[in-house]
Amino acid sequence: MNIDLENDDYFLCSWNGTEITQIHTKESLIEEYKQTGLTEDDNWYWNSTTTEVFREKVGKDPIGTVTELMDFLIEEEWLFKPYYNCNMTIMYIKTKMEVHN
């Protein structure tokens, strides 16, 4: 993966504790795991604070897929809080840099 620290959002992803640990963008996670069904799984644990903020912003309960979770974390800049599903943990660790003119 080419890392673009200025223009990408990054997530720390781990499976089976820390047996496999990777850094991904939303796009790279989808691409690498598209054959596994990861993006269709809607059993992600959203803590109560995140659920409340999501309901307030979006107007519905979170469905719970990993891509919806990633979109929410990017939009809210919800950094360094782990989310769990079965044997996977994901944490938003880096936001895109804002360009100010």
Gaussian input, Z-matrix of N, CA and C with variables (Angstrom, degrees):
# hf/3-21g

backbone

0 1
 N
 C     1     B1
 C     2     B2     1     A1
 N     3     B3     2     A2     1     D1
 C     4     B4     3     A3     2     D2
 C     5     B5     4     A4     3     D3
 N     6     B6     5     A5     4     D4
 C     7     B7     6     A6     5     D5
 C     8     B8     7     A7     6     D6
 N     9     B9     8     A8     7     D7
 C    10    B10     9     A9     8     D8
 C    11    B11    10    A10     9     D9
 N    12    B12    11    A11    10    D10
 C    13    B13    12    A12    11    D11
 C    14    B14    13    A13    12    D12
 N    15    B15    14    A14    13    D13
 C    16    B16    15    A15    14    D14
 C    17    B17    16    A16    15    D15
 N    18    B18    17    A17    16    D16
 C    19    B19    18    A18    17    D17
 C    20    B20    19    A19    18    D18
 N    21    B21    20    A20    19    D19
 C    22    B22    21    A21    20    D20
 C    23    B23    22    A22    21    D21
 N    24    B24    23    A23    22    D22
 C    25    B25    24    A24    23    D23
 C    26    B26    25    A25    24    D24
 N    27    B27    26    A26    25    D25
 C    28    B28    27    A27    26    D26
 C    29    B29    28    A28    27    D27
 N    30    B30    29    A29    28    D28
 C    31    B31    30    A30    29    D29
 C    32    B32    31    A31    30    D30
 N    33    B33    32    A32    31    D31
 C    34    B34    33    A33    32    D32
 C    35    B35    34    A34    33    D33
 N    36    B36    35    A35    34    D34
 C    37    B37    36    A36    35    D35
 C    38    B38    37    A37    36    D36
 N    39    B39    38    A38    37    D37
 C    40    B40    39    A39    38    D38
 C    41    B41    40    A40    39    D39
 N    42    B42    41    A41    40    D40
 C    43    B43    42    A42    41    D41
 C    44    B44    43    A43    42    D42
 N    45    B45    44    A44    43    D43
 C    46    B46    45    A45    44    D44
 C    47    B47    46    A46    45    D45
 N    48    B48    47    A47    46    D46
 C    49    B49    48    A48    47    D47
 C    50    B50    49    A49    48    D48
 N    51    B51    50    A50    49    D49
 C    52    B52    51    A51    50    D50
 C    53    B53    52    A52    51    D51
 N    54    B54    53    A53    52    D52
 C    55    B55    54    A54    53    D53
 C    56    B56    55    A55    54    D54
 N    57    B57    56    A56    55    D55
 C    58    B58    57    A57    56    D56
 C    59    B59    58    A58    57    D57
 N    60    B60    59    A59    58    D58
 C    61    B61    60    A60    59    D59
 C    62    B62    61    A61    60    D60
 N    63    B63    62    A62    61    D61
 C    64    B64    63    A63    62    D62
 C    65    B65    64    A64    63    D63
 N    66    B66    65    A65    64    D64
 C    67    B67    66    A66    65    D65
 C    68    B68    67    A67    66    D66
 N    69    B69    68    A68    67    D67
 C    70    B70    69    A69    68    D68
 C    71    B71    70    A70    69    D69
 N    72    B72    71    A71    70    D70
 C    73    B73    72    A72    71    D71
 C    74    B74    73    A73    72    D72
 N    75    B75    74    A74    73    D73
 C    76    B76    75    A75    74    D74
 C    77    B77    76    A76    75    D75
 N    78    B78    77    A77    76    D76
 C    79    B79    78    A78    77    D77
 C    80    B80    79    A79    78    D78
 N    81    B81    80    A80    79    D79
 C    82    B82    81    A81    80    D80
 C    83    B83    82    A82    81    D81
 N    84    B84    83    A83    82    D82
 C    85    B85    84    A84    83    D83
 C    86    B86    85    A85    84    D84
 N    87    B87    86    A86    85    D85
 C    88    B88    87    A87    86    D86
 C    89    B89    88    A88    87    D87
 N    90    B90    89    A89    88    D88
 C    91    B91    90    A90    89    D89
 C    92    B92    91    A91    90    D90
 N    93    B93    92    A92    91    D91
 C    94    B94    93    A93    92    D92
 C    95    B95    94    A94    93    D93
 N    96    B96    95    A95    94    D94
 C    97    B97    96    A96    95    D95
 C    98    B98    97    A97    96    D96
 N    99    B99    98    A98    97    D97
 C   100   B100    99    A99    98    D98
 C   101   B101   100   A100    99    D99
 N   102   B102   101   A101   100   D100
 C   103   B103   102   A102   101   D101
 C   104   B104   103   A103   102   D102
 N   105   B105   104   A104   103   D103
 C   106   B106   105   A105   104   D104
 C   107   B107   106   A106   105   D105
 N   108   B108   107   A107   106   D106
 C   109   B109   108   A108   107   D107
 C   110   B110   109   A109   108   D108
 N   111   B111   110   A110   109   D109
 C   112   B112   111   A111   110   D110
 C   113   B113   112   A112   111   D111
 N   114   B114   113   A113   112   D112
 C   115   B115   114   A114   113   D113
 C   116   B116   115   A115   114   D114
 N   117   B117   116   A116   115   D115
 C   118   B118   117   A117   116   D116
 C   119   B119   118   A118   117   D117
 N   120   B120   119   A119   118   D118
 C   121   B121   120   A120   119   D119
 C   122   B122   121   A121   120   D120
 N   123   B123   122   A122   121   D121
 C   124   B124   123   A123   122   D122
 C   125   B125   124   A124   123   D123
 N   126   B126   125   A125   124   D124
 C   127   B127   126   A126   125   D125
 C   128   B128   127   A127   126   D126
 N   129   B129   128   A128   127   D127
 C   130   B130   129   A129   128   D128
 C   131   B131   130   A130   129   D129
 N   132   B132   131   A131   130   D130
 C   133   B133   132   A132   131   D131
 C   134   B134   133   A133   132   D132
 N   135   B135   134   A134   133   D133
 C   136   B136   135   A135   134   D134
 C   137   B137   136   A136   135   D135
 N   138   B138   137   A137   136   D136
 C   139   B139   138   A138   137   D137
 C   140   B140   139   A139   138   D138
 N   141   B141   140   A140   139   D139
 C   142   B142   141   A141   140   D140
 C   143   B143   142   A142   141   D141
 N   144   B144   143   A143   142   D142
 C   145   B145   144   A144   143   D143
 C   146   B146   145   A145   144   D144
 N   147   B147   146   A146   145   D145
 C   148   B148   147   A147   146   D146
 C   149   B149   148   A148   147   D147
 N   150   B150   149   A149   148   D148
 C   151   B151   150   A150   149   D149
 C   152   B152   151   A151   150   D150
 N   153   B153   152   A152   151   D151
 C   154   B154   153   A153   152   D152
 C   155   B155   154   A154   153   D153
 N   156   B156   155   A155   154   D154
 C   157   B157   156   A156   155   D155
 C   158   B158   157   A157   156   D156
 N   159   B159   158   A158   157   D157
 C   160   B160   159   A159   158   D158
 C   161   B161   160   A160   159   D159
 N   162   B162   161   A161   160   D160
 C   163   B163   162   A162   161   D161
 C   164   B164   163   A163   162   D162
 N   165   B165   164   A164   163   D163
 C   166   B166   165   A165   164   D164
 C   167   B167   166   A166   165   D165
 N   168   B168   167   A167   166   D166
 C   169   B169   168   A168   167   D167
 C   170   B170   169   A169   168   D168
 N   171   B171   170   A170   169   D169
 C   172   B172   171   A171   170   D170
 C   173   B173   172   A172   171   D171
 N   174   B174   173   A173   172   D172
 C   175   B175   174   A174   173   D173
 C   176   B176   175   A175   174   D174
 N   177   B177   176   A176   175   D175
 C   178   B178   177   A177   176   D176
 C   179   B179   178   A178   177   D177
 N   180   B180   179   A179   178   D178
 C   181   B181   180   A180   179   D179
 C   182   B182   181   A181   180   D180
 N   183   B183   182   A182   181   D181
 C   184   B184   183   A183   182   D182
 C   185   B185   184   A184   183   D183
 N   186   B186   185   A185   184   D184
 C   187   B187   186   A186   185   D185
 C   188   B188   187   A187   186   D186
 N   189   B189   188   A188   187   D187
 C   190   B190   189   A189   188   D188
 C   191   B191   190   A190   189   D189
 N   192   B192   191   A191   190   D190
 C   193   B193   192   A192   191   D191
 C   194   B194   193   A193   192   D192
 N   195   B195   194   A194   193   D193
 C   196   B196   195   A195   194   D194
 C   197   B197   196   A196   195   D195
 N   198   B198   197   A197   196   D196
 C   199   B199   198   A198   197   D197
 C   200   B200   199   A199   198   D198
 N   201   B201   200   A200   199   D199
 C   202   B202   201   A201   200   D200
 C   203   B203   202   A202   201   D201
 N   204   B204   203   A203   202   D202
 C   205   B205   204   A204   203   D203
 C   206   B206   205   A205   204   D204
 N   207   B207   206   A206   205   D205
 C   208   B208   207   A207   206   D206
 C   209   B209   208   A208   207   D207
 N   210   B210   209   A209   208   D208
 C   211   B211   210   A210   209   D209
 C   212   B212   211   A211   210   D210
 N   213   B213   212   A212   211   D211
 C   214   B214   213   A213   212   D212
 C   215   B215   214   A214   213   D213
 N   216   B216   215   A215   214   D214
 C   217   B217   216   A216   215   D215
 C   218   B218   217   A217   216   D216
 N   219   B219   218   A218   217   D217
 C   220   B220   219   A219   218   D218
 C   221   B221   220   A220   219   D219
 N   222   B222   221   A221   220   D220
 C   223   B223   222   A222   221   D221
 C   224   B224   223   A223   222   D222
 N   225   B225   224   A224   223   D223
 C   226   B226   225   A225   224   D224
 C   227   B227   226   A226   225   D225
 N   228   B228   227   A227   226   D226
 C   229   B229   228   A228   227   D227
 C   230   B230   229   A229   228   D228
 N   231   B231   230   A230   229   D229
 C   232   B232   231   A231   230   D230
 C   233   B233   232   A232   231   D231
 N   234   B234   233   A233   232   D232
 C   235   B235   234   A234   233   D233
 C   236   B236   235   A235   234   D234
 N   237   B237   236   A236   235   D235
 C   238   B238   237   A237   236   D236
 C   239   B239   238   A238   237   D237
 N   240   B240   239   A239   238   D238
 C   241   B241   240   A240   239   D239
 C   242   B242   241   A241   240   D240
 N   243   B243   242   A242   241   D241
 C   244   B244   243   A243   242   D242
 C   245   B245   244   A244   243   D243
 N   246   B246   245   A245   244   D244
 C   247   B247   246   A246   245   D245
 C   248   B248   247   A247   246   D246
 N   249   B249   248   A248   247   D247
 C   250   B250   249   A249   248   D248
 C   251   B251   250   A250   249   D249
 N   252   B252   251   A251   250   D250
 C   253   B253   252   A252   251   D251
 C   254   B254   253   A253   252   D252
 N   255   B255   254   A254   253   D253
 C   256   B256   255   A255   254   D254
 C   257   B257   256   A256   255   D255
 N   258   B258   257   A257   256   D256
 C   259   B259   258   A258   257   D257
 C   260   B260   259   A259   258   D258
 N   261   B261   260   A260   259   D259
 C   262   B262   261   A261   260   D260
 C   263   B263   262   A262   261   D261
 N   264   B264   263   A263   262   D262
 C   265   B265   264   A264   263   D263
 C   266   B266   265   A265   264   D264
 N   267   B267   266   A266   265   D265
 C   268   B268   267   A267   266   D266
 C   269   B269   268   A268   267   D267
 N   270   B270   269   A269   268   D268
 C   271   B271   270   A270   269   D269
 C   272   B272   271   A271   270   D270
 N   273   B273   272   A272   271   D271
 C   274   B274   273   A273   272   D272
 C   275   B275   274   A274   273   D273
 N   276   B276   275   A275   274   D274
 C   277   B277   276   A276   275   D275
 C   278   B278   277   A277   276   D276
 N   279   B279   278   A278   277   D277
 C   280   B280   279   A279   278   D278
 C   281   B281   280   A280   279   D279
 N   282   B282   281   A281   280   D280
 C   283   B283   282   A282   281   D281
 C   284   B284   283   A283   282   D282
 N   285   B285   284   A284   283   D283
 C   286   B286   285   A285   284   D284
 C   287   B287   286   A286   285   D285
 N   288   B288   287   A287   286   D286
 C   289   B289   288   A288   287   D287
 C   290   B290   289   A289   288   D288
 N   291   B291   290   A290   289   D289
 C   292   B292   291   A291   290   D290
 C   293   B293   292   A292   291   D291
 N   294   B294   293   A293   292   D292
 C   295   B295   294   A294   293   D293
 C   296   B296   295   A295   294   D294
 N   297   B297   296   A296   295   D295
 C   298   B298   297   A297   296   D296
 C   299   B299   298   A298   297   D297
 N   300   B300   299   A299   298   D298
 C   301   B301   300   A300   299   D299
 C   302   B302   301   A301   300   D300

   B1=1.4364
   B2=1.5210
   B3=1.3201
   B4=1.4609
   B5=1.5163
   B6=1.3072
   B7=1.4546
   B8=1.5222
   B9=1.3270
   B10=1.4557
   B11=1.5245
   B12=1.3136
   B13=1.4582
   B14=1.5217
   B15=1.3127
   B16=1.4516
   B17=1.5163
   B18=1.3227
   B19=1.4573
   B20=1.5232
   B21=1.3032
   B22=1.4541
   B23=1.5188
   B24=1.3339
   B25=1.4554
   B26=1.5220
   B27=1.3304
   B28=1.4643
   B29=1.5193
   B30=1.3272
   B31=1.4573
   B32=1.5203
   B33=1.3288
   B34=1.4541
   B35=1.5208
   B36=1.3212
   B37=1.4577
   B38=1.5200
   B39=1.3231
   B40=1.4683
   B41=1.5223
   B42=1.3262
   B43=1.4542
   B44=1.5226
   B45=1.3285
   B46=1.4666
   B47=1.5271
   B48=1.3113
   B49=1.4656
   B50=1.5166
   B51=1.3117
   B52=1.4736
   B53=1.5273
   B54=1.3291
   B55=1.4687
   B56=1.5301
   B57=1.3302
   B58=1.4650
   B59=1.5189
   B60=1.3084
   B61=1.4584
   B62=1.5148
   B63=1.3502
   B64=1.4618
   B65=1.5202
   B66=1.3193
   B67=1.4592
   B68=1.5197
   B69=1.3373
   B70=1.4622
   B71=1.5149
   B72=1.3179
   B73=1.4529
   B74=1.5207
   B75=1.3080
   B76=1.4651
   B77=1.5247
   B78=1.3172
   B79=1.4609
   B80=1.5267
   B81=1.3329
   B82=1.4700
   B83=1.5223
   B84=1.3390
   B85=1.4665
   B86=1.5296
   B87=1.3233
   B88=1.4664
   B89=1.5164
   B90=1.3239
   B91=1.4694
   B92=1.5289
   B93=1.3208
   B94=1.4632
   B95=1.5312
   B96=1.3294
   B97=1.4639
   B98=1.5222
   B99=1.3398
   B100=1.4673
   B101=1.5291
   B102=1.2983
   B103=1.4665
   B104=1.5302
   B105=1.3280
   B106=1.4626
   B107=1.5235
   B108=1.3118
   B109=1.4579
   B110=1.5197
   B111=1.3292
   B112=1.4590
   B113=1.5284
   B114=1.3177
   B115=1.4582
   B116=1.5266
   B117=1.3325
   B118=1.4635
   B119=1.5243
   B120=1.3194
   B121=1.4544
   B122=1.5274
   B123=1.3198
   B124=1.4605
   B125=1.5318
   B126=1.3055
   B127=1.4619
   B128=1.5220
   B129=1.3127
   B130=1.4542
   B131=1.5142
   B132=1.3193
   B133=1.4539
   B134=1.5206
   B135=1.3064
   B136=1.4623
   B137=1.5150
   B138=1.3248
   B139=1.4590
   B140=1.5249
   B141=1.3211
   B142=1.4584
   B143=1.5243
   B144=1.3223
   B145=1.4648
   B146=1.5262
   B147=1.3201
   B148=1.4511
   B149=1.5226
   B150=1.3188
   B151=1.4617
   B152=1.5179
   B153=1.3253
   B154=1.4614
   B155=1.5274
   B156=1.3269
   B157=1.4653
   B158=1.5266
   B159=1.3386
   B160=1.4564
   B161=1.5319
   B162=1.3360
   B163=1.4684
   B164=1.5177
   B165=1.3360
   B166=1.4592
   B167=1.5309
   B168=1.3409
   B169=1.4656
   B170=1.5242
   B171=1.3378
   B172=1.4627
   B173=1.5276
   B174=1.3254
   B175=1.4507
   B176=1.5185
   B177=1.3243
   B178=1.4616
   B179=1.5162
   B180=1.3371
   B181=1.4564
   B182=1.5130
   B183=1.3375
   B184=1.4705
   B185=1.5212
   B186=1.3241
   B187=1.4595
   B188=1.5149
   B189=1.3119
   B190=1.4404
   B191=1.5096
   B192=1.3409
   B193=1.4614
   B194=1.5245
   B195=1.3084
   B196=1.4577
   B197=1.5260
   B198=1.3230
   B199=1.4642
   B200=1.5248
   B201=1.3286
   B202=1.4636
   B203=1.5175
   B204=1.3114
   B205=1.4544
   B206=1.5258
   B207=1.3242
   B208=1.4661
   B209=1.5267
   B210=1.3342
   B211=1.4707
   B212=1.5268
   B213=1.3266
   B214=1.4592
   B215=1.5263
   B216=1.3234
   B217=1.4645
   B218=1.5253
   B219=1.3343
   B220=1.4652
   B221=1.5214
   B222=1.3251
   B223=1.4627
   B224=1.5290
   B225=1.3151
   B226=1.4570
   B227=1.5241
   B228=1.3405
   B229=1.4693
   B230=1.5288
   B231=1.3199
   B232=1.4621
   B233=1.5234
   B234=1.3284
   B235=1.4555
   B236=1.5308
   B237=1.3295
   B238=1.4659
   B239=1.5287
   B240=1.3224
   B241=1.4592
   B242=1.5279
   B243=1.3328
   B244=1.4675
   B245=1.5331
   B246=1.3231
   B247=1.4655
   B248=1.5162
   B249=1.3280
   B250=1.4582
   B251=1.5229
   B252=1.3238
   B253=1.4524
   B254=1.5152
   B255=1.3057
   B256=1.4735
   B257=1.5185
   B258=1.3415
   B259=1.4547
   B260=1.5297
   B261=1.3333
   B262=1.4636
   B263=1.5210
   B264=1.3304
   B265=1.4606
   B266=1.5176
   B267=1.3266
   B268=1.4636
   B269=1.5230
   B270=1.3412
   B271=1.4535
   B272=1.5327
   B273=1.3071
   B274=1.4621
   B275=1.5229
   B276=1.3410
   B277=1.4670
   B278=1.5247
   B279=1.3313
   B280=1.4724
   B281=1.5192
   B282=1.3375
   B283=1.4569
   B284=1.5207
   B285=1.3203
   B286=1.4660
   B287=1.5188
   B288=1.3116
   B289=1.4631
   B290=1.5205
   B291=1.3058
   B292=1.4522
   B293=1.5237
   B294=1.3216
   B295=1.4610
   B296=1.5235
   B297=1.3090
   B298=1.4660
   B299=1.5169
   B300=1.3122
   B301=1.4779
   B302=1.4974
   A1=108.34
   A2=116.31
   A3=121.14
   A4=108.10
   A5=116.52
   A6=120.97
   A7=109.37
   A8=115.48
   A9=122.63
   A10=107.23
   A11=116.51
   A12=121.48
   A13=113.36
   A14=117.93
   A15=119.38
   A16=112.69
   A17=118.74
   A18=120.42
   A19=115.84
   A20=119.54
   A21=120.92
   A22=111.54
   A23=114.48
   A24=122.60
   A25=106.79
   A26=117.28
   A27=120.56
   A28=112.35
   A29=114.35
   A30=123.52
   A31=109.03
   A32=115.61
   A33=121.40
   A34=106.49
   A35=117.12
   A36=123.18
   A37=108.82
   A38=116.08
   A39=119.05
   A40=109.49
   A41=114.32
   A42=122.39
   A43=108.51
   A44=115.63
   A45=121.80
   A46=110.66
   A47=115.64
   A48=119.95
   A49=108.42
   A50=116.34
   A51=120.06
   A52=111.09
   A53=116.65
   A54=120.32
   A55=111.26
   A56=116.11
   A57=122.11
   A58=106.15
   A59=117.34
   A60=121.94
   A61=108.07
   A62=115.35
   A63=121.00
   A64=109.53
   A65=115.35
   A66=121.74
   A67=106.43
   A68=115.84
   A69=121.41
   A70=111.33
   A71=115.52
   A72=121.60
   A73=105.15
   A74=117.03
   A75=119.51
   A76=109.57
   A77=116.79
   A78=121.95
   A79=111.99
   A80=117.14
   A81=118.78
   A82=111.68
   A83=117.51
   A84=120.41
   A85=110.20
   A86=116.62
   A87=120.75
   A88=110.22
   A89=117.00
   A90=120.95
   A91=111.54
   A92=117.01
   A93=119.83
   A94=112.68
   A95=117.13
   A96=119.93
   A97=113.92
   A98=117.25
   A99=119.86
   A100=113.25
   A101=119.05
   A102=122.00
   A103=112.67
   A104=118.29
   A105=120.92
   A106=114.22
   A107=118.79
   A108=121.64
   A109=113.19
   A110=117.80
   A111=121.47
   A112=112.01
   A113=117.78
   A114=120.13
   A115=113.32
   A116=118.44
   A117=120.69
   A118=112.21
   A119=118.08
   A120=122.48
   A121=109.12
   A122=117.22
   A123=119.65
   A124=112.63
   A125=116.86
   A126=121.12
   A127=113.01
   A128=117.62
   A129=120.30
   A130=110.38
   A131=116.34
   A132=122.25
   A133=108.67
   A134=115.97
   A135=122.24
   A136=105.80
   A137=118.35
   A138=118.95
   A139=110.20
   A140=117.11
   A141=120.65
   A142=112.59
   A143=118.27
   A144=120.32
   A145=110.65
   A146=117.16
   A147=121.11
   A148=110.45
   A149=117.14
   A150=121.54
   A151=110.62
   A152=117.40
   A153=120.97
   A154=111.51
   A155=117.23
   A156=121.15
   A157=109.66
   A158=117.44
   A159=121.51
   A160=110.10
   A161=117.44
   A162=121.06
   A163=111.16
   A164=116.25
   A165=120.77
   A166=111.27
   A167=117.21
   A168=121.48
   A169=112.86
   A170=116.27
   A171=120.93
   A172=112.11
   A173=117.42
   A174=121.05
   A175=115.19
   A176=117.33
   A177=120.97
   A178=108.76
   A179=115.69
   A180=119.87
   A181=109.73
   A182=117.81
   A183=119.34
   A184=110.21
   A185=115.42
   A186=120.79
   A187=109.38
   A188=117.36
   A189=119.84
   A190=117.83
   A191=119.76
   A192=118.65
   A193=109.27
   A194=116.39
   A195=120.83
   A196=111.26
   A197=118.73
   A198=120.05
   A199=111.20
   A200=117.94
   A201=119.64
   A202=110.92
   A203=116.41
   A204=120.63
   A205=110.11
   A206=117.85
   A207=121.46
   A208=110.65
   A209=117.20
   A210=120.49
   A211=111.00
   A212=115.96
   A213=120.83
   A214=111.19
   A215=117.20
   A216=120.85
   A217=111.34
   A218=117.04
   A219=121.03
   A220=110.01
   A221=116.59
   A222=120.22
   A223=111.84
   A224=116.38
   A225=120.53
   A226=113.10
   A227=117.34
   A228=122.39
   A229=110.41
   A230=115.46
   A231=123.94
   A232=107.88
   A233=117.09
   A234=122.84
   A235=113.78
   A236=114.77
   A237=124.83
   A238=114.97
   A239=117.08
   A240=121.09
   A241=107.65
   A242=117.68
   A243=119.85
   A244=112.41
   A245=115.33
   A246=123.94
   A247=107.30
   A248=116.28
   A249=121.55
   A250=112.19
   A251=114.46
   A252=122.31
   A253=107.43
   A254=116.90
   A255=121.62
   A256=109.60
   A257=115.57
   A258=119.79
   A259=112.86
   A260=118.57
   A261=121.24
   A262=110.53
   A263=115.17
   A264=123.33
   A265=107.50
   A266=116.45
   A267=121.10
   A268=108.81
   A269=115.51
   A270=121.09
   A271=108.05
   A272=116.53
   A273=122.57
   A274=107.61
   A275=117.51
   A276=119.99
   A277=114.99
   A278=118.45
   A279=118.63
   A280=110.26
   A281=116.43
   A282=121.34
   A283=110.18
   A284=114.57
   A285=119.90
   A286=108.77
   A287=115.76
   A288=119.37
   A289=109.01
   A290=116.48
   A291=121.39
   A292=108.74
   A293=116.37
   A294=121.19
   A295=107.27
   A296=116.35
   A297=121.72
   A298=108.39
   A299=115.62
   A300=120.51
   A301=111.38
   D1=135.83
   D2=173.48
   D3=-85.22
   D4=125.13
   D5=-178.68
   D6=-95.36
   D7=124.53
   D8=177.68
   D9=-118.19
   D10=90.37
   D11=-172.62
   D12=-63.15
   D13=-22.62
   D14=-179.12
   D15=-87.39
   D16=-26.92
   D17=-169.18
   D18=-119.79
   D19=8.71
   D20=-178.78
   D21=-129.69
   D22=153.07
   D23=170.87
   D24=-95.97
   D25=139.51
   D26=-176.19
   D27=-123.17
   D28=147.06
   D29=179.32
   D30=-127.79
   D31=136.94
   D32=172.26
   D33=-90.62
   D34=122.06
   D35=-176.53
   D36=-121.04
   D37=133.13
   D38=177.23
   D39=-138.56
   D40=149.80
   D41=-179.28
   D42=-125.36
   D43=144.21
   D44=178.55
   D45=52.07
   D46=59.53
   D47=-175.09
   D48=73.89
   D49=-110.07
   D50=175.60
   D51=-124.03
   D52=22.53
   D53=179.65
   D54=-56.28
   D55=-44.28
   D56=173.92
   D57=-124.73
   D58=124.52
   D59=177.24
   D60=-130.33
   D61=128.59
   D62=-177.22
   D63=-139.72
   D64=155.61
   D65=170.51
   D66=-107.30
   D67=131.01
   D68=-177.59
   D69=-135.68
   D70=153.77
   D71=160.03
   D72=-88.32
   D73=169.78
   D74=176.21
   D75=-58.19
   D76=-44.41
   D77=-177.40
   D78=-65.24
   D79=-41.90
   D80=-178.26
   D81=-69.87
   D82=-34.52
   D83=176.72
   D84=-64.72
   D85=-45.96
   D86=178.40
   D87=-60.18
   D88=-46.44
   D89=-177.72
   D90=-63.20
   D91=-47.47
   D92=-176.03
   D93=-68.17
   D94=-31.81
   D95=-173.72
   D96=-114.32
   D97=17.37
   D98=-176.99
   D99=-61.78
   D100=-27.31
   D101=-179.24
   D102=-84.06
   D103=-6.89
   D104=-173.44
   D105=-95.49
   D106=-14.68
   D107=-176.01
   D108=86.74
   D109=5.47
   D110=-178.85
   D111=-55.19
   D112=-43.39
   D113=-174.89
   D114=-74.27
   D115=-15.55
   D116=178.01
   D117=-91.00
   D118=-18.19
   D119=-177.12
   D120=-66.96
   D121=124.40
   D122=-177.08
   D123=-113.75
   D124=32.51
   D125=-179.82
   D126=-104.64
   D127=31.06
   D128=179.38
   D129=-73.10
   D130=140.75
   D131=178.24
   D132=-85.01
   D133=113.37
   D134=174.56
   D135=-103.87
   D136=120.53
   D137=-178.99
   D138=-68.06
   D139=166.00
   D140=-171.97
   D141=-62.63
   D142=-36.41
   D143=178.70
   D144=-64.85
   D145=-45.52
   D146=179.06
   D147=-62.74
   D148=-42.25
   D149=179.65
   D150=-60.87
   D151=-44.39
   D152=179.34
   D153=-61.43
   D154=-45.69
   D155=179.89
   D156=-64.12
   D157=-42.98
   D158=179.25
   D159=-60.05
   D160=-47.47
   D161=179.49
   D162=-58.60
   D163=-42.82
   D164=-179.24
   D165=-64.58
   D166=-42.78
   D167=-176.84
   D168=-76.43
   D169=-42.31
   D170=-170.73
   D171=-101.59
   D172=-24.06
   D173=178.18
   D174=84.83
   D175=17.50
   D176=177.08
   D177=-153.67
   D178=165.53
   D179=174.70
   D180=-67.96
   D181=145.74
   D182=176.45
   D183=-64.33
   D184=136.28
   D185=178.09
   D186=-74.13
   D187=-36.92
   D188=171.31
   D189=102.68
   D190=13.47
   D191=175.42
   D192=-79.43
   D193=157.85
   D194=-178.35
   D195=-63.30
   D196=-36.14
   D197=-179.74
   D198=-70.27
   D199=-36.83
   D200=175.26
   D201=-66.34
   D202=-40.04
   D203=176.55
   D204=-61.33
   D205=-46.02
   D206=-179.60
   D207=-61.66
   D208=-44.54
   D209=178.52
   D210=-58.63
   D211=-45.42
   D212=179.45
   D213=-61.87
   D214=-46.41
   D215=-178.46
   D216=-63.39
   D217=-38.38
   D218=177.67
   D219=-64.72
   D220=-48.64
   D221=-176.83
   D222=-63.62
   D223=-39.95
   D224=-177.21
   D225=-89.64
   D226=-4.98
   D227=-175.07
   D228=51.85
   D229=49.21
   D230=-177.20
   D231=-88.03
   D232=82.10
   D233=-172.08
   D234=-87.39
   D235=149.56
   D236=167.74
   D237=60.96
   D238=30.99
   D239=174.74
   D240=-118.34
   D241=121.62
   D242=-176.53
   D243=-78.07
   D244=145.34
   D245=174.68
   D246=-126.25
   D247=144.31
   D248=-169.74
   D249=-123.63
   D250=151.04
   D251=171.62
   D252=-157.26
   D253=117.01
   D254=-179.66
   D255=48.44
   D256=-108.85
   D257=-174.93
   D258=-105.47
   D259=12.95
   D260=-177.49
   D261=-119.08
   D262=142.91
   D263=172.66
   D264=-124.55
   D265=139.83
   D266=177.90
   D267=-132.84
   D268=141.44
   D269=-179.66
   D270=-142.16
   D271=131.12
   D272=176.29
   D273=-76.40
   D274=122.11
   D275=-172.51
   D276=-121.30
   D277=-12.48
   D278=-176.19
   D279=-155.22
   D280=128.43
   D281=177.81
   D282=-98.34
   D283=156.79
   D284=172.98
   D285=-61.36
   D286=147.61
   D287=176.16
   D288=-79.62
   D289=136.56
   D290=177.44
   D291=-81.29
   D292=137.59
   D293=177.16
   D294=-100.37
   D295=120.82
   D296=-179.81
   D297=-111.49
   D298=131.78
   D299=178.27
   D300=-99.91

